Amino acid sequence: MIMPTPPSRVSATPQATDRIERLQARHGPVLLHQSGGCCDGSAPMCLTVAEFIVGDSDVLLGHLAGAPVYMGRSQFTYWQHTHLVIDAVPGQGAMFSLDSGTGWHFVARPRPLSDEESNALPSL
């Protein structure tokens, strides 16, 4: 019997996957943290694993190209019924994000989860 693939809370476009892989090749292990809207809007920040301390208030949404993707729990309360599609587009990255100065930056494109997807996801 083939088991269906469970839905996910986060996915990446091919452009974002390419950018994550390039940043990993240059900087080592990285993670993405969906910003809460301060300073750099709500852009996903890409940081080295060593420079970001994951705390109890961070929710792991999933992994993209091997990189964990987190969001603060208070923000997750509002976004828990969405699927985030992480994309990379030409432009200036967030000041503290590793994509700054590369000519590309990450953006999050949320879409509502269907009732079926929501029911199949584990609660976090």
N, CA and C of each residue as an Amber inpcrd file, in Angstrom:
protein
   372
   0.8420000  -1.1710000   0.0000000   0.0000000   0.0000000   0.0000000
   0.8930000   1.2420000   0.0000000   0.5940000   2.1740000  -0.8570000
   1.3500000   3.4260000  -0.9240000   0.6890000   4.4280000   0.0120000
   1.5020000   4.9560000   0.9280000   0.9960000   5.9560000   1.8670000
   1.0700000   7.3260000   1.2100000   0.0100000   8.1190000   1.3180000
   0.0480000   9.4590000   0.7340000   1.0540000  10.3380000   1.4800000
   1.6560000  11.2500000   0.7400000   2.5820000  12.1910000   1.3570000
   1.7810000  13.1660000   2.2020000   2.1590000  13.3180000   3.4780000
   1.4060000  14.2630000   4.3060000   1.6300000  15.6960000   3.8250000
   0.6640000  16.5610000   4.0480000   0.8460000  17.9600000   3.6450000
   1.9520000  18.6020000   4.4790000   2.4750000  19.6880000   3.9750000
   3.5220000  20.3930000   4.7090000   3.0680000  21.8240000   4.9670000
   3.7650000  22.4710000   5.8730000   3.4640000  23.8630000   6.1950000
   4.3120000  24.8290000   5.3760000   5.3520000  24.3020000   4.6950000
   6.2630000  25.1720000   3.9620000   6.8110000  24.4290000   2.7500000
   7.0120000  25.1690000   1.6540000   7.6400000  24.6150000   0.4620000
   8.4570000  25.7270000  -0.1850000   9.2540000  25.3560000  -1.1700000
  10.1260000  26.3360000  -1.8410000   9.9670000  26.2280000  -3.3460000
  10.0900000  27.3670000  -4.0020000  10.1530000  27.3760000  -5.4550000
  11.5410000  26.8930000  -5.8710000  11.7120000  26.5020000  -7.1270000
  13.0510000  26.1200000  -7.5870000  14.0860000  27.2360000  -7.3840000
  13.6720000  28.4890000  -7.5640000  14.6010000  29.6060000  -7.3680000
  15.0480000  29.7020000  -5.9130000  14.1210000  29.5180000  -4.9830000
  14.4720000  29.5740000  -3.5640000  15.3750000  28.4060000  -3.1890000
  15.0700000  27.2200000  -3.7010000  15.9160000  26.0600000  -3.4180000
  17.3350000  26.3050000  -3.9110000  17.4700000  26.8420000  -5.1030000
  18.7900000  27.1610000  -5.6550000  19.5200000  28.1620000  -4.7640000
  18.8380000  29.1960000  -4.3280000  19.4570000  30.2260000  -3.4680000
  19.8790000  29.6340000  -2.1270000  19.0540000  28.8000000  -1.5380000
  19.3990000  28.1730000  -0.2600000  20.6430000  27.3090000  -0.4360000
  20.6710000  26.5160000  -1.4990000  21.8270000  25.6490000  -1.7430000
  23.0990000  26.4600000  -1.9620000  23.0070000  27.5720000  -2.6700000
  24.1830000  28.4330000  -2.8830000  24.6660000  29.0410000  -1.5650000
  23.7270000  29.4770000  -0.7410000  24.1070000  30.0580000   0.5500000
  24.7240000  29.0030000   1.4670000  24.2170000  27.7740000   1.4110000
  24.7990000  26.6950000   2.2020000  26.2180000  26.3840000   1.7300000
  26.4430000  26.3940000   0.4290000  27.7770000  26.1190000  -0.1130000
  28.7750000  27.1890000   0.3330000  28.2890000  28.4010000   0.4550000
  29.1720000  29.5110000   0.8310000  29.3560000  29.6560000   2.3390000
  28.2870000  29.4070000   3.1140000  28.3060000  29.7100000   4.5500000
  28.2050000  28.4910000   5.4560000  27.9690000  27.3090000   4.9060000
  27.7290000  26.1450000   5.7510000  26.2500000  26.0260000   6.0710000
  25.9120000  25.2410000   7.0980000  24.4940000  25.0220000   7.4150000
  23.7620000  26.3370000   7.7140000  22.5880000  26.4780000   7.1020000
  21.7700000  27.6760000   7.2880000  20.3700000  27.2810000   7.7340000
  19.6430000  28.2620000   8.2210000  18.2340000  28.1010000   8.5390000
  17.5000000  29.3280000   8.0450000  16.2080000  29.2010000   7.9080000
  15.3730000  30.3500000   7.5670000  14.4310000  30.6060000   8.7290000
  14.2330000  31.8730000   9.0220000  13.2970000  32.2560000  10.0760000
  12.3390000  33.2770000   9.4830000  11.0670000  32.9440000   9.5180000
  10.0590000  33.8580000   9.0010000   9.9250000  35.0180000   9.9680000
  10.3360000  36.1780000   9.5210000  10.3380000  37.3840000  10.3410000
   8.9390000  37.7500000  10.7950000   8.8740000  38.3490000  11.9670000
   7.5920000  38.7530000  12.5300000   7.1300000  40.1250000  12.1100000
   7.8260000  40.7700000  11.1970000   7.3700000  42.0520000  10.7040000
   8.1620000  43.2380000  11.2070000   9.0870000  43.0410000  12.1190000
   9.9200000  44.1370000  12.6170000  11.0970000  44.3510000  11.6740000
  11.4970000  45.5530000  11.5090000  12.7170000  45.9320000  10.7860000
  12.6700000  45.5950000   9.2980000  12.6440000  44.3450000   8.9450000
  12.7000000  43.9500000   7.5440000  11.3730000  43.4020000   7.0440000
  10.2870000  43.9420000   7.5570000   8.9810000  43.4940000   7.1030000
   8.7160000  42.0690000   7.5250000   8.1620000  41.3050000   6.6450000
   7.8910000  39.9070000   6.9710000   8.6600000  38.9900000   6.0310000
   9.8790000  39.3730000   5.7240000  10.7180000  38.5800000   4.8270000
  11.3570000  37.4270000   5.5800000  11.4540000  36.2540000   4.9580000
  12.2030000  35.1720000   5.5840000  13.6800000  35.5660000   5.6820000
  14.2500000  35.4020000   6.8440000  15.6660000  35.7100000   7.0740000
  16.4560000  34.4090000   6.9510000  17.5700000  34.4490000   6.2400000
  18.4640000  33.3000000   6.1210000  19.6940000  33.5900000   6.9650000
  19.9820000  32.7140000   7.9170000  21.0800000  32.8950000   8.8570000
  21.8450000  31.5820000   8.9900000  23.1010000  31.6700000   9.4030000
  23.8170000  30.4240000   9.6710000  23.2270000  29.7960000  10.9220000
  23.2850000  28.4930000  10.9830000  22.7760000  27.7760000  12.1500000
  23.5090000  28.2450000  13.4110000  24.7950000  28.5660000  13.2660000
  25.5980000  28.9810000  14.4150000  25.2000000  30.3530000  14.9570000
  24.6380000  31.2250000  14.1320000  24.3550000  32.5870000  14.5860000
  22.9240000  32.7990000  15.0710000  22.0760000  31.8070000  14.9630000
  20.6930000  31.9540000  15.4180000  20.4080000  30.9140000  16.4930000
  20.0070000  31.3710000  17.6380000  19.6690000  30.4590000  18.7320000
  18.1770000  30.1740000  18.6660000  17.8450000  28.9290000  18.3720000
  16.4410000  28.5210000  18.3220000  15.9630000  28.3740000  19.7580000
  14.8420000  29.0180000  20.0670000  14.3070000  28.9780000  21.4250000
  12.9890000  28.2460000  21.5120000  12.4760000  28.1700000  22.7200000
  11.1910000  27.5130000  22.9600000  10.0380000  28.2050000  22.2400000
  10.2470000  29.4790000  21.9010000   9.1720000  30.2200000  21.2410000
   9.2310000  30.1120000  19.7190000  10.1340000  29.2920000  19.1840000
  10.2370000  29.0930000  17.7390000   9.5770000  27.7790000  17.3430000
   8.8240000  27.8240000  16.2480000   8.1090000  26.6510000  15.7350000
   8.8040000  26.2040000  14.4500000   9.1700000  24.9250000  14.3870000
   9.7530000  24.3570000  13.1750000   8.6300000  24.0490000  12.1950000
   8.6560000  24.7250000  11.0440000   7.6300000  24.5220000  10.0180000
   7.9710000  23.3670000   9.0900000   9.2590000  23.1210000   8.8930000
   9.7080000  22.0810000   7.9710000  11.1290000  22.3580000   7.5430000
  11.5610000  21.6850000   6.4930000  12.9140000  21.8420000   5.9500000
  12.8310000  22.1080000   4.4470000  13.6980000  22.9930000   3.9780000
  13.8050000  23.2930000   2.5520000  15.2550000  23.1370000   2.1490000
  15.5310000  22.2820000   1.1980000  16.9000000  22.0200000   0.7500000
  17.7900000  21.6870000   1.9450000  17.2410000  20.9950000   2.9120000
  17.9910000  20.6010000   4.1030000  18.0600000  21.6630000   5.1810000
  17.5490000  22.8570000   4.9170000  17.6000000  23.9520000   5.8900000
  16.2990000  24.0120000   6.6830000  16.3900000  24.0090000   8.0270000
  15.1580000  24.1490000   8.8080000  14.5430000  25.5370000   8.6290000
  13.2200000  25.5710000   8.6940000  12.4740000  26.8280000   8.5600000
  11.6520000  27.0150000   9.8300000  11.8720000  28.1510000  10.5090000
  11.2110000  28.4450000  11.7700000  10.3470000  29.6940000  11.6680000
   9.4360000  29.7940000  12.6180000   8.6040000  30.9830000  12.7940000
   8.3750000  31.1300000  14.2900000   8.3220000  32.3550000  14.7740000
   8.0110000  32.5830000  16.1810000   6.6180000  32.0920000  16.5090000
   6.4600000  31.5190000  17.6990000   5.1800000  30.9310000  18.0960000
   4.0430000  31.9600000  18.0700000   4.3070000  33.1960000  18.5080000
   3.2290000  34.1980000  18.5140000   2.7630000  34.5010000  17.0920000
   3.6890000  34.5440000  16.1470000   3.2990000  34.7640000  14.7500000
   2.6120000  33.5230000  14.1920000   3.0940000  32.3460000  14.5890000
   2.4900000  31.1030000  14.1150000   1.0120000  31.0220000  14.5030000
   0.6560000  31.5970000  15.6430000  -0.7410000  31.6140000  16.0690000
  -1.6270000  32.2060000  14.9780000  -1.1260000  33.2380000  14.3010000
  -1.8960000  33.8830000  13.2390000  -1.7620000  33.1670000  11.8950000
  -0.6410000  32.4860000  11.6730000  -0.3510000  31.8770000  10.3760000
  -0.5590000  30.3610000  10.3650000  -1.0830000  29.8030000  11.4290000
  -1.1540000  28.3430000  11.5360000  -2.0400000  27.6890000  10.4870000
  -2.9080000  28.4450000   9.8630000  -3.8000000  27.8790000   8.8460000
  -3.3300000  28.2240000   7.4310000  -2.0240000  28.5170000   7.2970000
  -1.4710000  28.8320000   5.9830000  -0.3080000  27.9080000   5.6530000
  -0.0830000  27.7790000   4.3740000   1.0900000  27.0970000   3.8440000
   1.9750000  28.2040000   3.2820000   3.2490000  28.2270000   3.6800000
   4.1690000  29.2500000   3.1760000   4.9550000  28.7040000   1.9980000
   4.9130000  29.4110000   0.9020000   5.7610000  29.1020000  -0.2370000
   6.8940000  30.1220000  -0.2050000   8.1110000  29.6410000  -0.0020000
   9.2760000  30.5150000   0.0290000   9.8100000  30.6350000  -1.3920000
   9.9620000  31.8720000  -1.8420000  10.4440000  32.1530000  -3.1820000
  11.6820000  33.0390000  -3.0660000  12.4300000  33.1350000  -4.1490000
  13.5670000  34.0510000  -4.2340000  13.3790000  34.8830000  -5.4900000
  13.4690000  36.1890000  -5.3120000  13.2540000  37.1150000  -6.4200000
  14.3950000  38.1250000  -6.4630000  14.6560000  38.7170000  -7.6180000
  15.7170000  39.7280000  -7.6950000  15.4060000  40.9030000  -6.7680000
  16.4550000  41.4250000  -6.1250000  16.2930000  42.5740000  -5.2490000
  17.2240000  42.4870000  -4.0560000  17.0950000  43.4450000  -3.1760000
  17.9430000  43.5430000  -1.9910000  17.3710000  42.7060000  -0.8600000
  18.2090000  41.8720000  -0.2570000  17.7950000  41.0640000   0.8790000
  17.7450000  41.8710000   2.1610000  17.1520000  41.2920000   3.1830000
  17.0720000  41.9250000   4.4920000  18.4810000  42.1650000   5.0330000
  18.6410000  43.2150000   5.7980000  19.9640000  43.6600000   6.2270000
  20.7940000  42.5610000   6.8920000  20.2070000  41.7800000   7.7750000
  20.9680000  40.7780000   8.5150000  20.8860000  39.3870000   7.9000000
  20.1810000  39.2480000   6.7970000  20.0120000  37.9610000   6.1490000
  21.1790000  37.6770000   5.2080000  21.5500000  36.4110000   5.0900000
  22.6730000  36.0270000   4.2280000  22.4100000  36.3290000   2.7550000
  21.1720000  36.5080000   2.3680000  20.8860000  36.8410000   0.9720000
  21.1440000  38.3180000   0.6630000  21.4150000  39.1200000   1.6700000
  21.7240000  40.5330000   1.4560000  22.9960000  40.6630000   0.6150000
  22.9370000  41.4900000  -0.3960000  24.1020000  41.7130000  -1.2450000
  24.2870000  40.7020000  -2.3610000  23.3690000  39.7430000  -2.4810000
  23.4930000  38.7330000  -3.5390000  22.7220000  39.1140000  -4.7980000
  21.8900000  40.1560000  -4.6940000  21.0350000  40.5240000  -5.8220000
  19.7070000  39.7900000  -5.8090000  19.5060000  38.9550000  -4.7830000
  18.2730000  38.1830000  -4.6300000  17.7920000  38.3380000  -3.1960000
  16.5090000  38.1060000  -2.9700000  16.0190000  38.0460000  -1.6040000
  14.8460000  37.0790000  -1.5280000  14.6590000  36.5670000  -0.3320000
  13.5810000  35.6200000  -0.1020000  12.2840000  36.3600000   0.2000000
  11.1910000  35.8090000  -0.2810000   9.8550000  36.3050000   0.0350000
   8.9860000  35.1040000   0.4070000   8.0140000  35.3540000   1.2640000
   7.0600000  34.3090000   1.6560000   5.7280000  34.6140000   1.0010000
   5.1950000  33.6070000   0.3560000   3.8930000  33.7500000  -0.2910000
   2.9250000  32.7790000   0.3980000   2.1510000  33.2890000   1.3560000
   1.2360000  32.3970000   2.0700000  -0.0040000  32.0760000   1.2480000
  -0.5080000  30.8910000   1.4660000  -1.8000000  30.5160000   0.9040000
  -2.5570000  29.7480000   1.9840000  -3.8540000  29.8900000   2.0260000
  -4.6230000  29.1710000   3.0490000  -4.5160000  27.6620000   2.8470000
  -4.4290000  26.9490000   3.9460000  -4.4970000  25.4910000   3.8860000
  -5.9510000  25.0860000   3.6490000  -6.1290000  24.0300000   2.8800000
  -7.4850000  23.5060000   2.7150000  -7.8860000  22.8200000   4.0260000
  -9.1650000  22.5850000   4.1980000  -9.6300000  21.8680000   5.3940000
  -8.9800000  20.4930000   5.4650000  -8.8390000  19.8400000   4.3240000
  -8.2190000  18.5150000   4.2800000  -6.7610000  18.5860000   4.7400000
  -6.0110000  19.5890000   4.2490000  -4.6230000  19.7560000   4.6680000
  -4.5340000  20.0520000   6.1590000  -5.3570000  20.9710000   6.6340000
  -5.3400000  21.3330000   8.0600000  -5.6000000  20.1260000   8.9380000
  -6.5600000  19.3070000   8.5630000  -6.9050000  18.1320000   9.3610000
  -5.8110000  17.0770000   9.3520000  -5.0070000  17.0300000   8.2950000
  -3.9610000  16.0150000   8.1760000  -2.6530000  16.4320000   8.8480000
  -2.4950000  17.7250000   9.1660000  -1.2580000  18.2030000   9.7840000
  -1.2640000  17.9510000  11.2830000  -0.0980000  17.5920000  11.8300000
  -0.0310000  17.4790000  13.2960000  -0.0950000  18.8720000  13.9210000
  -0.6570000  18.9690000  15.0960000  -0.6900000  20.2650000  15.7670000
   0.6990000  20.5370000  16.3500000   1.0630000  21.7940000  16.3530000
   2.3820000  22.1960000  16.8670000   2.2340000  23.0090000  18.1260000
